[in-house]
Amino acid sequence: MKVAIVGVSGAVGQEFLRVLDERNFPLDELVLFGSSRSAGRVYSFRGKQYTVKELKHNDDFKGIDVAFVSAGGGTSVDFAETITKHGTVMIDNSSAFRMDKDVPLVVPEVNAEDALNRPRGIIANPNCTTIQMVVALKAIENLSHIKRVHVSTYQAASGAGATAMAELVKQYEQILKGEEPTVEKFAYQLAYNLIPQVDVFTENGYTKEEMKMYNETRKIMHTDIEVSATCVRVPVLRAHSEVTWVETERPISIEEARKAFAEADGIILQDEPSNKEYPMPLFVADKEPVYVGRIRKDLTNPNGLTFWTVSDQIKKGAALNAVQIAEYLIKVKNI
Ligand SMILES: NC(=O)c1ccc[n+]([C@@H]2O[C@H](COP(=O)([O-])OP(=O)(O)OC[C@H]3O[C@@H](n4cnc5c(N)ncnc54)[C@H](OP(=O)(O)O)[C@@H]3O)[C@@H](O)[C@H]2O)c1
């Protein structure tokens, strides 16, 4: 298996190196790509040194089986043809192709088979907030069809990339020294603050991030589910948290929901409120599963259930999900 990582210097790119190693991905050759800014940089992987190549419109992808691409939507659009023209499967982390009809949008625990139908050689990785939500929703959908969802997210700084995470750390240092904090990556200072805006606003008053949760969830789950989201940036370094209210066709008891979550692929149930046991981003950072806790009946709706999920959005929300897609394709001998 010959593998490429495009955008290796970034938050997600670095996670690809870790995840491929941790999961013992069957890899014979690795090629790393970046822009002219990181070209020439050296990264080590399984004891070997690899030099980053500049991504160019040439034949560098000839012979590469799978390319994990996390270099922003503009780069993905610009280089999709170059990456796929010799048969490379492009697994793309950007939002560029997610809603295209001829590009599958895949979360292996939910719709792995969709990855087999990829007319353009591109498979899209969903938005990080959507990935962790649909892994949990799938467990409930298996019990009773979910009609609608309200969700509020608490999104870590690293969701906006490596420099955003560094800016949050720097802001705390600057404030402690009595200096004016640097504010470049977000609209406002994030340290000691919350920002109720992730991505830009659309005409209906929701942000693009919130509309991604609506549209992507329907595409992945192949249902008429309605999702109303509020996305908030919080001063957490890594791992997104979400509170989710679902309305199902029939009432689901707490016991049923707990059992479904406990048995579901990719989920760890952490729900013992009497022992103060519930998932938190500080402890979920760097972990693979989606953690679920605080499961309750919705007090306003007999068919409603409320729960809390936390997942590392650079792992399951990006690199890990993409690697799991590739693992699935290998397992079914599709690459
Ligand atoms: N962070 C997350 O939690 C997360 C989750 C899900 C999806 N994503 C998506 O994954 C992508 C990367 O996000 P990130 O957080 O890793 O961002 P990041 O830390 O800012 O890294 C961006 C990467 O893209 C590379 N790049 C930019 N322009 C390029 C070009 N023209 N040619 C080649 N490489 C180029 C950069 O390389 P240089 O160093 O050479 O500039 C860098 O490696 C984005 O589309 C993002 O939306 C991120």
The ligand as an SDF file (V2000), in Angstrom:
LIG
                    3D

 48 52  0  0  0  0  0  0  0  0999 V2000
   -8.5160   20.7870   12.7390 N   0  0  0  0  0  0  0  0  0  0  0  0
   -9.5810   20.0070   12.7710 C   0  0  0  0  0  0  0  0  0  0  0  0
  -10.0660   19.6260   13.8470 O   0  0  0  0  0  0  0  0  0  0  0  0
  -10.2200   19.5600   11.4940 C   0  0  0  0  0  0  0  0  0  0  0  0
  -11.2480   18.6040   11.5920 C   0  0  0  0  0  0  0  0  0  0  0  0
  -11.8670   18.1550   10.4340 C   0  0  0  0  0  0  0  0  0  0  0  0
  -11.4780   18.6620    9.2230 C   0  0  0  0  0  0  0  0  0  0  0  0
  -10.4990   19.6000    9.1390 N   0  0  0  0  0  0  0  0  0  0  0  0
  -10.1340   20.0870    7.8110 C   0  0  0  0  0  0  0  0  0  0  0  0
   -8.8390   19.5870    7.4630 O   0  0  0  0  0  0  0  0  0  0  0  0
   -8.1450   20.5680    6.6720 C   0  0  0  0  0  0  0  0  0  0  0  0
   -6.8360   20.9200    7.3500 C   0  0  0  0  0  0  0  0  0  0  0  0
   -7.1210   21.4330    8.6490 O   0  0  0  0  0  0  0  0  0  0  0  0
   -6.0010   21.6390    9.7570 P   0  0  0  0  0  0  0  0  0  0  0  0
   -6.7540   21.9080   11.0020 O   0  0  0  0  0  0  0  0  0  0  0  0
   -5.0070   20.5320    9.7300 O   0  0  0  0  0  0  0  0  0  0  0  0
   -5.3300   23.0000    9.2280 O   0  0  0  0  0  0  0  0  0  0  0  0
   -3.8700   23.5780    9.4980 P   0  0  0  0  0  0  0  0  0  0  0  0
   -3.3310   23.1050   10.7930 O   0  0  0  0  0  0  0  0  0  0  0  0
   -3.9770   25.0370    9.2550 O   0  0  0  0  0  0  0  0  0  0  0  0
   -2.9930   22.9230    8.3080 O   0  0  0  0  0  0  0  0  0  0  0  0
   -3.2150   23.2220    6.9570 C   0  0  0  0  0  0  0  0  0  0  0  0
   -2.3180   22.3510    6.0930 C   0  0  0  0  0  0  0  0  0  0  0  0
   -2.6210   22.5810    4.7150 O   0  0  0  0  0  0  0  0  0  0  0  0
   -1.4040   22.7420    4.0130 C   0  0  0  0  0  0  0  0  0  0  0  0
   -1.5910   23.5490    2.8160 N   0  0  0  0  0  0  0  0  0  0  0  0
   -2.1850   24.7590    2.7210 C   0  0  0  0  0  0  0  0  0  0  0  0
   -2.1550   25.1930    1.4380 N   0  0  0  0  0  0  0  0  0  0  0  0
   -1.5340   24.2290    0.7180 C   0  0  0  0  0  0  0  0  0  0  0  0
   -1.1750   24.0710   -0.6570 C   0  0  0  0  0  0  0  0  0  0  0  0
   -1.4490   25.0070   -1.5690 N   0  0  0  0  0  0  0  0  0  0  0  0
   -0.5300   22.9540   -1.0340 N   0  0  0  0  0  0  0  0  0  0  0  0
   -0.2320   21.9850   -0.1390 C   0  0  0  0  0  0  0  0  0  0  0  0
   -0.5290   22.0650    1.1760 N   0  0  0  0  0  0  0  0  0  0  0  0
   -1.1730   23.1760    1.5900 C   0  0  0  0  0  0  0  0  0  0  0  0
   -0.4900   23.4090    5.0020 C   0  0  0  0  0  0  0  0  0  0  0  0
    0.8430   23.2330    4.5790 O   0  0  0  0  0  0  0  0  0  0  0  0
    1.9540   24.3840    4.7810 P   0  0  0  0  0  0  0  0  0  0  0  0
    2.4790   24.2280    6.1670 O   0  0  0  0  0  0  0  0  0  0  0  0
    2.9510   24.0600    3.7290 O   0  0  0  0  0  0  0  0  0  0  0  0
    1.2690   25.6910    4.5680 O   0  0  0  0  0  0  0  0  0  0  0  0
   -0.8360   22.6270    6.2710 C   0  0  0  0  0  0  0  0  0  0  0  0
   -0.1280   21.4130    6.2830 O   0  0  0  0  0  0  0  0  0  0  0  0
   -9.1170   21.7390    6.4990 C   0  0  0  0  0  0  0  0  0  0  0  0
   -9.8240   21.5870    5.3000 O   0  0  0  0  0  0  0  0  0  0  0  0
  -10.0410   21.5840    7.6900 C   0  0  0  0  0  0  0  0  0  0  0  0
  -11.3040   22.1560    7.4640 O   0  0  0  0  0  0  0  0  0  0  0  0
   -9.8580   20.0500   10.2550 C   0  0  0  0  0  0  0  0  0  0  0  0
  1  2  1  0
  2  3  2  0
  2  4  1  0
  4  5  1  0
  4 48  2  0
  5  6  2  0
  6  7  1  0
  7  8  2  0
  8  9  1  0
  8 48  1  0
  9 10  1  0
  9 46  1  0
 10 11  1  0
 11 12  1  0
 11 44  1  0
 12 13  1  0
 13 14  1  0
 14 15  2  0
 14 16  1  0
 14 17  1  0
 17 18  1  0
 18 19  2  0
 18 20  1  0
 18 21  1  0
 21 22  1  0
 22 23  1  0
 23 24  1  0
 23 42  1  0
 24 25  1  0
 25 26  1  0
 25 36  1  0
 26 27  1  0
 26 35  1  0
 27 28  2  0
 28 29  1  0
 29 30  1  0
 29 35  2  0
 30 31  1  0
 30 32  2  0
 32 33  1  0
 33 34  2  0
 34 35  1  0
 36 37  1  0
 36 42  1  0
 37 38  1  0
 38 39  2  0
 38 40  1  0
 38 41  1  0
 42 43  1  0
 44 45  1  0
 44 46  1  0
 46 47  1  0
M  CHG  2   8   1  16  -1
M  END
$$$$
